[in-house]
């Protein structure tokens, strides 16, 4: 049995259109499935729990963005049920990382073939994440994107990821830096003027911004990128353009470290964005959960 979770709001209706095409293929091939159309995390989790009571689930298939995917992995992390993703959001960072198809026919073909990879997850405050946890200006960028008028417009043009670039420039002009104490695997780092702390299980977020260039979701390691003790103008005109080009920022003011467990304290509550959604705020405890999720490869 396959379960489909469809977010009708993802991609300003793109997910709904993908579902119509996908459902036709499922019916033509007489594949047994159950489906929920909802943008509610609670509804998705309740629906999955209900299906798990009655069926052995081969996979949970998400048609939506990273936020929809995040709501689903809370139910299937550390289980034998696999996750499949047909991307329909604006960021689609997980799909981009694993080069997943955007075509329903190929998606169903690979879903049935059930070729999977087992990946690590971020584990924090009782939740799981796949991509990057951003603390600081990046979380505010994500929040600005989600509330922006231009995101739906850019989605219609097929360039939804550009919304993150616009939001980043706007946020860089107003964000106030913070001080932080970061402890990773027992080693302490004191940041007097921190702008962002990105905790990566994968290398990119925000529609493809490569913030943790060495991160891999299969190495059992958490990669940290810390932007600190540098001025606003240098970030705007030197560091951020390098980030947009997908290059490591090997300059003063950027520190790369890695480990398995970390704790972050800040002088004021700072928003934390995970898989494209603002989930919580500091203080934050996080660790890498090794081989915690099966992902269907729909390349």
N, C-alpha and C positions, 0 to 999 in steps of 0.2 A: 504494500500500500504506500502511495505517495501522498503527502500533504502539501498543499500550496497555500502560501500566505501572500496575498496581493495587497499592496498599499495603493489605493486608487488615487492618492494625491501625489505620488512620486512622479517626478518629471512632468508635472502639470498634465496628468492624464496619460502619459506615455505608458505607465505600468498597466493601466486598464486596457490600452490598445494591444500591448504585448500579450496580456492574458487572453483576450479574445482569440488571437491567432494560436496561442498555445493550447487553449481548450479544444479548438477544432482538431488539432493534431492528436491530442490525447484521446478524443472520441473516435477519430478515424482509426487509430491503432488499438482501440479497446483497452486502454491502460486504466487500471483502477486507481482512483484518486479521490481525495476530499479537498475542499477548498474553502478558504475564508477570505473575504474582501473587507479589509479594515485597516485603519491607520492607528489603532489602539494597541499599545504593547500588552496591556492587561488582557484584552480580548484575544490577542494572538496566543499568549501563554496559556490562557484557559482552554482555548480550542485545541492546542497541541496536547495538553494534559488529558483532555477528554478522548482524543484519538488514541493516545498511548494506552488507555484503559482497554480498548477494544481491538486494536490492531497492532501487528508488528510493523513498524514503520521503516521502510527502506531508506527514505530521505525526506527531509523537510525542504521544499523548494521555495525560495523567496523571489518574488518579482517586485522589486522596489529598490530603494537606495540603501546606504550603509546603516541608516537608522533602523530600518525595518529588519535588516540582517542582525543588528545588535539585539533587538528584542527577541529574536528567535534563538540565538545562541545561548541565552540565559536558560533555556529549557533543555538544550541537548548537549551542552558542554559536559565532557567526561562520561558520555554514553556512547553506545554503538550506532546511534542514528546519525546519518551524515547530513551535512548542509549542502544545498545546491543553490546557486545564485544566478538569476537572469537579471542583469543590472538595468535599472530604469530611473536612477536618481541623477543628481547633478554632480556629485563627487565621484561615486563608484570606485573608491580607492581599493577595496578588496578585489573587485573584479579586475581592475587594472593591474594589480600586483600579480595575480595568477593568470592573466591574459585570458579571462573567461569570455565566452562568446556572448554576443548580444542578439543572436538570431534564434528564434524559437525552435525552428526545425532541428538545427544542430544541437541546441540545448537539450531537447527531448531525446535525441539520439544518444548523446553522451550521458544523460541521466540514467537511461536504461542500461547502458554499458557499465555504469557504476565503477568507473576508475577513480579511486580516491587517493588523497594524500592526508596524512595525519599531521596537524600543525599545533604549534604552541598557542597559548592565549595569555593575555594580560589578566591578572586577577587582582581586584581592588574592591574594598568596601562591600564584599559579598557579591560583586558583579564580575562579568568577563568582558573582554574586548579583543578584537582581532588586530587592529592596525596600530594606531598611535594614540597615546594619552597626552594631550597638550595642556600645559598649565601656564596661564598668563595671557600674553597678547594673542596667541593663536586661538585660545578658547574664545576670546572676545571677537576675533575675526569670524569664527564659525557662527557665533551668536548673531553677529551683524548680518551675515549671509542669510541665515534662516529668517530674519525679520525684514529683509530688504525688498524693495519694490522691483529691483532689476533682476533678481534671480529667476522669477517666472518668465520674464521677457527673454533672458538669455537662454533659458531652457527651450523656449520655442524656437530659437535660432539654432539650437544644437550646440551651443558653446557655453553650457551651464558652468563648467569649471572656471570660466573667466570671472564669475561672480566672486570667487575667492581672491583673485588678484585685486579687484576693485576694493573689496572690503579691507584687504590687508593695507593698502595705501592709506585709506581713510582712517583706519585704526591706529596706524603708526603715527599719525599726526596728533592723536589725543591720549593714547594710553599712558598711564602713570606706572613707572617701574616699581618693583617691590624688593624687599630683602628676603632672603631665604636661607635655610640650613638644610642641606641635602646629605643624607647618609645612605650609601650604597655598599652592601656587603661589609658593613662595619667601618667604612672609610668616610670621613666627613669632609664636606665642601661648604664653605661659607660664602654666600653671594651677597654683596652689599647692594648692588643695583641689578636686579634680574628682570629680564624682559620676557623670556619664555624658558620653560623646561619641558622638552619633548621626550616622552618615554616610548620608544618604538619596539614593537614586535615585528613590524614591517617598516620599510624605508620611507614611505610617503603618506601624505594625507592632504586634505584641502584641495582635492581635484588634481593631485599629481605633484605637489611640492615635496621634493626629496629632502626631508629634514633629518633623517637618521640613515645616512647612506650605507652604513655597514650592517644594518638590521636584517635579520632573516627569521622567518616564522618557523624554522625547523632546527635552529641551533641551540635551543634551550637557554638563550641569553637575552637579557633586556638591554637595549642600547639607549643611552641618554645623550641628548644634545642640549647644552645649556648656553643661552645667549645672555651675556651679563657684562657689567662694568664697561659699557660702551655707550656713546652718545646717540641720540635719536637720529641725527642727520647721517651719521655713518651707517646706521641700520638701513635707513631709507635709500641712500644713494650707493652704498657699496655692498653691504651684506645681503639685503633682500634681493637685489637683482641677480646675485649669484645663486641664491636659493631658487629663484624662478627658472634659471637655466638648468636646474637639476644637478648642480655640482656641489661637492663637499665644500664647506666654508672653512678653509684652513687659514684663519686669520685670528689676530688677537681679539678677544671678546667672545670667542666660541670655544667651548670645551666639550669634547667627546669622551664619554666613559661608558663602561659596561659592567654588568653584574647580574644577580638573580633576584635580590630583594632590595627595596629602597624605601626610605621614609622622607617626606618633604614637609617641612614646617615653614610658614611664611608669617610676615609681620601683620598681615591682614588676610581675610578669606579671599582666595584667588580661585576663579572658576576653572574647572577641569572639563575638557571636551574629549570624548572617546568615541571613535567611529562616527564622527560627524555630529555628535549630539552633546550638549552641555549636560553632564550627568551629576556632578557633585562639585565640591570646592575643597580647598585645603583646610586642615592638614590631610595628607594622603599617605596611605600605606599601600605598596604595590609589590607584586612578585610575578615571576614568570611561571605559568602553569604548563609544564612540559607535556607535549603530545596529548592535548586535551580536546581536540575537535577533529572529526573526519570531514574533509571537504571534497565534494565531487568536482573533478576536473572536467570542465566543458570547453576545452580549448578547440 
